[in-house]
Amino acid sequence: MVFDFKSLWTSFRTGAHGVLRRHPVELLLAAGLSAALVLCYECDWEPDVRLAAVGWGAVLLLAVNLLTGRTPWRRLYWVAWAPLVPLALWPGFGAWLESARGAITVGLLTPLALLACRRAVANRRFVFDTVILLRAALLALLFAYVALGLFQAILWSAAYIFGFGGAAWVEHAAVDTWIVTSTFVVPLLFMMMLDRWERSEVHGTRILEVLLDWIVSPAVLIYAAILYLYAFKILVTWSLPEGGVAYLVFGFTSVALAVKALQELFGRRIYGWFYDRLSLFALPAAVLFWIGTLRRVGEYGLTEPRVYLVVCGAVMTFCLAIFLSRRTGRYLWVVLFAMLLFAAVAYVPALEPGRVAVRSQQARAERIARSLDRLDSAGRLVLTPVPLADTVRGARYRELYEALAYLYSRDTLRLAAFGLSSTERYAELFPSDFADYVRGWTDRVPAAGTGGGATRFFYLPDDAEYALGDGYSRLWLPCYSSWAEFGNDTLRVDVGGERIRIAGAELLARQLARVGVASCEELRDSREHIEPLMDYRDARCRIIFSDLSLERTDSLGWRIAGAQLRAVMLR
């Protein structure tokens, strides 16, 4: 084989011209992101996190481009970039990107949109398009970074040999080429290969065939046999499956469905008898999944991972259900259903995993406390000394502690609903043999040699009233972490075009002065102290806190350890 550089260059130039003609907006966004990052590096500026909207927007535009194709709907492609402008200007974009909603949107919904944009109803065509997308992405990364690595090796070797390794331009050239490769060259190569292999067929290689037929598929069959034996054991012993079996079943079914899809790449299928009837073979496993999931949820309540497990289980069950028939079994419908379900979980407030989990744990804590006779008629926990518990009740008290600990770490207002306005007497809820453990959770014990330390918690009463007035005309309520947070001893609030930054020491000093006390030791758990403590005011804003935690250290005295906001008002 003779290496023909001219032919290779001609092929690359033709492919680049094709990308410029078919993907002009995506290429423009990639070039703009590359130039902006290079400029930030050269000028020693901190890149704004909202630049991520440009890179993410390029992927979204690619999905719109592939979806519309050369149809009359292509005109939508030319205006689909418009929503990116307000998105990039939105002050809360960075916080949204770091939130669960942003992770689901960027990390899950966007790739699924790329898979669905081809509108391939036929399973064979859908698998071909999916493999082409993955192959184009992997090869683009491989070619681009191999070339980058060779360039870097030549650059630094020449700098070392000729004695200009200490020159600043060498390091700048190395970083700039890395930025350009990552943000422009890789997308360019990806779109070139995508266009080159458009609507082409894909055939499995001999290596992939051996891997699937002689390693993966036998393992899948053995695992299926183990699950069948486990189901038989459950029937014989007439017991419930362990809660953790749900994770095992989901992993098995996911692998089996992936291998079933890859069978489309081969003409000869040794295990076709199994994968063609996978829905029937996997039915007992699906039953085990839901029984195990319901058992774990019934015993321990919902948490965020379990909410996502239920969502993934719903997608898995939907896939198995529609593939019971060859007429209805389509991978495209599975992808669309998964997009719908995860979008609902991310953007429907009532279905948000954090809120669902908190409600579940609150109901669990209430149920356990009532069974232990630790809940009064008003729904508040009874904080009175408890004698040493027996083994059974001791286990129930530990479950109550786990539920309350979850609420403590996620939503302290839910604790206030149980009458826990302060955690100083919290350990009295539990038996004496468990109280010391609970005190270790509610009080922050300092490291050895640093002396005594403690944490005090203050909660705004649920019936506390606050309204616009005193010159404040704009109100934001409720307050979520997407635009307000306390971290690194600084309160950060970004609302209404205002960027509010208040140091923790300054905030604590102002609030103590507002209460009329000289130190945190003088604070009392009374409305006269708590309500003014939770009400911060200055010339620009008024901030209502839902809870504050104050920590005492030997070196710094009292400091704010954490804060959650209920409302923000601006003038």
HELIX and SHEET records of a PDB file:
HELIX    1   1 PHE A    5  ARG A   22  1                                  18    
HELIX    2   2 PRO A   24  GLU A   42  1                                  19    
HELIX    3   3 VAL A   49  LEU A   51  5                                   3    
HELIX    4   4 ALA A   52  THR A   68  1                                  17    
HELIX    5   5 PRO A   72  LEU A   76  5                                   5    
HELIX    6   6 LEU A   84  LEU A   89  1                                   6    
HELIX    7   7 PHE A   93  GLU A   98  1                                   6    
HELIX    8   8 ALA A  100  ILE A  104  1                                   5    
HELIX    9   9 THR A  105  LEU A  109  3                                   5    
HELIX   10  10 THR A  110  ALA A  116  1                                   7    
HELIX   11  11 ASN A  123  PHE A  162  1                                  40    
HELIX   12  12 ALA A  168  VAL A  180  1                                  13    
HELIX   13  13 THR A  181  VAL A  185  3                                   5    
HELIX   14  14 VAL A  186  ARG A  196  1                                  11    
HELIX   15  15 ARG A  206  LEU A  211  1                                   6    
HELIX   16  16 LEU A  212  VAL A  216  3                                   5    
HELIX   17  17 SER A  217  THR A  237  1                                  21    
HELIX   18  18 VAL A  245  LEU A  262  1                                  18    
HELIX   19  19 GLN A  263  LEU A  265  5                                   3    
HELIX   20  20 GLY A  272  TYR A  275  1                                   4    
HELIX   21  21 LEU A  278  PHE A  281  1                                   4    
HELIX   22  22 LEU A  283  TYR A  300  1                                  18    
HELIX   23  23 GLU A  304  ILE A  322  1                                  19    
HELIX   24  24 TYR A  331  TYR A  347  1                                  17    
HELIX   25  25 PRO A  349  LEU A  351  5                                   3    
HELIX   26  26 PRO A  353  SER A  371  1                                  19    
HELIX   27  27 THR A  391  ARG A  410  1                                  20    
HELIX   28  28 THR A  412  ALA A  417  1                                   6    
HELIX   29  29 TYR A  426  LEU A  429  5                                   4    
HELIX   30  30 SER A  432  THR A  442  1                                  11    
HELIX   31  31 GLY A  504  VAL A  515  1                                  12    
HELIX   32  32 CYS A  520  GLU A  522  5                                   3    
HELIX   33  33 ARG A  527  LEU A  533  1                                   7    
SHEET    1   A 3 ALA A 454  TYR A 459  0                                        
SHEET    2   A 3 CYS A 541  THR A 553 -1                                        
SHEET    3   A 3 ASP A 535  ARG A 537 -1                                        
SHEET    1   B 4 ALA A 454  TYR A 459  0                                        
SHEET    2   B 4 CYS A 541  THR A 553 -1                                        
SHEET    3   B 4 GLY A 557  LEU A 570 -1                                        
SHEET    4   B 4 ARG A 474  TRP A 476 -1                                        
SHEET    1   C 3 ALA A 484  GLY A 487  0                                        
SHEET    2   C 3 THR A 490  VAL A 495 -1                                        
SHEET    3   C 3 GLU A 498  ALA A 503 -1                                        
END                                                                             
